Amino acid sequence: MSHPNKENCKVANSLILAPYNLQREAYIIKNEFVYLLNRLDSPTSGVVLLTTHTSVARKVREAFRYGRVKKIYQALVKGHVPQSTLWKDALRTVKNEKQQLRSRCQHGGMDTQTEVHVERYGQLKEHAYTQLMLCPRTGRTHQLRVQCASRKFPILGDKTYGDFAFNRSLHLKRLYLHAYFIAFDIDLIHFEAKADCPWSDDVQTILTG
């Protein structure tokens, strides 16, 4: 988890084992704040940004708010995505009966946009898959997972929006979505960070192994 969901609570599977201040969006370590600047769904791997500087946190969060941050994700999806394009949807997020956040494409939802670039095609048994580079222009809850699933291209290993029978048949143990790259400029300084994809070297072996 990027952070605990309860005030001043430690959670064993959170990013940092420390109390978290929900209002400041920061961990508390030795009476100092460590600000969390972006979040990932708990099954998603990749780049997470933190800072101990209040002024940096304010400026980076402002860059996120106004869409001045470039983000690149890598994903493996079931099916043959026909071409690189721009996906536009209206996304609405609600809580289900278990108080879990769930999103879906729905008329009247929030504008949601993602640039989609096809990187390669492959075959899993009798099924095609596509490796995608996804560049979200907006930051909605479960945006990439919902946009893929709504077009019948579910991300492999997705236990919420995916093809559950297909995932079980391949014994997939993880979500094949990775936050690969992030970049922005503040105060005339360019910052970027990337994390190599954990399954990019030999996709076929990992998926069938």
Secondary structure, DSSP 8 states (H G I E B T S, - for coil): --S-SSTT---TTSSSSS-EETTTTEEEETTEEEEE-----TT-EE---EES-HHHHHHHHHHHHTT--EEEEEEEEES---S-EEEEEEEEEEE-TTS-EEEEE-TT-EEEEEEEEEEEEEEETTEEEEEEEEEESS--TTHHHHHHHHTT--BTT-TTTS-HHHHHHTT--S--EEEEEEEEEETTEEEEEE---TTSS-HHHHHH-
